[in-house]
């Protein structure tokens, strides 16, 4: 498991170092081996994330329906482009499934939900 952002949280559009946070073990369910660690968030992290969400909501709440639909379309495009690979590697680590079958049904379900949301 990559440790690239193990002690960071993505808040307010950037990775924020939380190296002082306690770490939680990530356990492979098949072998019960610890395969990595991630930072455990605390109330201060929640406060930072909520404040960032409130700031973002001020402008996003004024976004037109067309703008929101365009955003959903962009998210769907990115899922179709990269989602299978990302989800497959997450599922392989989390469920010990092989890369070829891990994402197929779950990725399709997410894409269908986005398509439905973008068309209503």
Protein Blocks (a to p, Z undefined) as FASTA:
>chain_A
ZZklmmccceehiacdfklpccdddddfklopafbdcddddfklmmmmmmmmmmmmmmmm
mpcfklmmmmmmmmmmmmmmmmmmmmmmmmmmmnopafklmmmmmmmmmmmmmmmmmmZZ
